[in-house]
Amino acid sequence: MQRVSMVGVPGAGKSTTGRLVASLLDVPFVELDSLFHQPGWTPLPLEQFRAGVGEIVAGDGWVVDGNYRQVRDLVWGRADTVIWLDPSRIRATSRVLRRTLERVTRGEELWNGNSETWSNLFSADPERNVVLWSWKKHPEYRRSYTAAMVERVPSEARWVRLRSDDEVDVFLSGLNR
């Protein structure tokens, strides 16, 4: 395992787990959000996004955190492992709510000068409110990743589905040997 795609809804633990996996494998960790979300939450143009991701996944080892369909072919085309963090809908949503409240309260910068805001947190638009996005998208992600795992897409990659913190801990302890 040297080229890992981390997938799951917001609040699943992709970034936290991905950083740990990357550290244990001694490979770079990349959050696709940090590349995609430019200043002012402006999306990076698709051609530039694909080019940047292509450069990242051309390397011999990496852990990539993100669910972007626009670059899935690039990431999964090179991944030897897909780690799907699949906590319950309530667990993921409560995590993302707690994380978002902490970030908004502290005014924490995420990527490229961007930060979450109170207005986004209270927005009824899932495109602006990451908590609603996580809640709404959970069933869709579960269907999509279940199908990909069953159909062995990508065909060369090993799938690891982790549904709880305990399963994540057991998995990580296996890497730590």
N, C-alpha and C positions, 0 to 999 in steps of 0.2 A: 504494500500500500504506500504509494508516493504521490498520487494525483487524486485528490479527494474533492468531490462536490458535496457541499452541505446544503440540504434543502429542508423546508418546513415553513409554517406560517410565522408571522411576527410573534415573538414571545416564546417560540419553541426552544430557544437556547442555541441557535446556530452560531452566533458570534462567539459566545462564551466557550462552547464545546469546540468550535472550529479553531479558536486560538490554542486551546489545550492540545488538540490533535496535531496542529502544525508544530507546536513546541516539541511534542514527543517525537514527531517524525523528523524534526529539524529541517522544515521546509517553510517557505513564505506563506503567510495568511493574507488573503485579499477579500475584503468586503465589496461586493459589486456595487452596493449603494454608494460607496465613497467615490467610485468612478462615474457612476450614472448621474448623481445629483450634484450639479455644478452650483456655483453661487446663486442665491435667490431661488433655490430649488429648481433651476432650469435644467431640463434633461440634456445630457450630452447627445449630440446628433448621432443617429443610429450607426452611420458609417464609422464615426470616431469611436463609438462605444464598442462596436465589433472589432475594430482594429486593436484597441487597448486590451480587450479580453483575449484576443488572439495572441498578442505578445505574451500575456501572462501564462496562458495555458500551453504555450510552446515550450515552456521550461520542463525540466525533468521531474520537479517535485513542487507541489503547491497544495493548499487547501483553499478552495473558493467557496465563499458564503453568498448564496443568492439564488433567487427563483426566476430570473429574467428569461422569458421565453425567447426573446430576441437573440440571445446568445447561448441558449441551451445546447444547440448543435455543436458549438465550439467547445463548451465545457465538457459536456457528456461525451463528445467525440474523442477526448483525450483522457477522461477520468478512468481510473482503474477501480475506484470505489465511489459509490453514492451513499452518503449517510443521511437518512431521512429521520429527522427528529419529529416525532408524531405524538406529542402529549395530548391529553383530552382538550376539548374546546374550552372548557372552563379554566383549566390550568394555563393554557397558552394566553388566553385573554386576560386573566388576572395578572400574569407576569408582565404583559405588555402595558397594562394599565399602571401597575406599580412603577415600572421603568419609565414610562412617559411622565407620570407625575413627578418623579425624581428629577428627570431631565428639565422639565418645564420650570420647576421650582428653583433649580440651580442655574438655569439659563445655559445649560451645557451645549457646547457646539458639537454637532455630529460630524459633518463633512463639509469642507469648503465654505465655512462661515455660516452654514445653516444650523438652525436649532428648531426644536418643536415649540409650539406656542399654545397658550391657553385657548385662543380662538379655534385652533385646529382640534384641540382635545374636546371642545364642546360642540364641534361641527357635526351635523347630521349626515355629512357627505363622507362615505368611506374612503374616497380618494384623498381627503384631507385628514381624516381621523384614523390613525393607525390602529386604535383599539377596535373601532367598528370594522376596519378592514380585516383584522385578524379574526374577529367573530364571524363575519360574513364569508370569508374565503376558506375557513377551516374545512367545511364539507367538500368544497370544490378541490382543494389541495389533496385531501384524503383520497378522493376518487381518482384524480389524475395520477398521483404517485403510486397508488395501489395498482392501477392499470400498467404503468411503466414497469413496476417491479415484477408483476406477473408475466408481462410480455418480454421481459429481459431487455429493456431499453434503458441505457445502451447495452448492446449485447455482450460486450467485453467486460463490463463492470460488475463488480460484486455489490449487491445491495445490502445495507445494514439498516434495519428499521428499529429505532429505539423509542419506546413509548413512555418511559418514565425516567426520573432522575436516577433511580437505582440501576436501570438498564444502562444508562449512560456511564455511571460509575464503574460497572462491571466491564463494559467495553473499554473504557480508558485504562483500567487497571491491567487489562490484557495487552495494551500497547506499551505499558510502562515496564515491561519485563526486559 
